[in-house]
């Protein structure tokens, strides 16, 4: 896999196992960190940006009520800024699905 290519994939992330044993008041902030770590691992870029809608999705049940599983769309995009450290960045946004059970990783075809 060439790191230069721009790609979009949909993943289901199991936050339940990543937040096991985390103090109640630190669950949502830890979930944000774990999603960034997940995106870094799968997209190979240290520059990870989260959609504001994802933040709302994570925090909607409060600091300790983080959902067990989340469906995420992670896009690797080109960084057009002049003095960017990296050529690519990962953009993470939530996908609203009725249930996350049994969903596989899917490559999304972008028209943009």
ABEGO torsion letter per residue (X at the ends): XBAABBBBBBBBBBAAAAABGBBAAAAAAAAAAAAAAAAAAAAGBABBBBBAAAAAAAAAAEAAABBABBBBBBBBBBBABAABABABBBBBBBBBBABABGBBBBBBBBAX
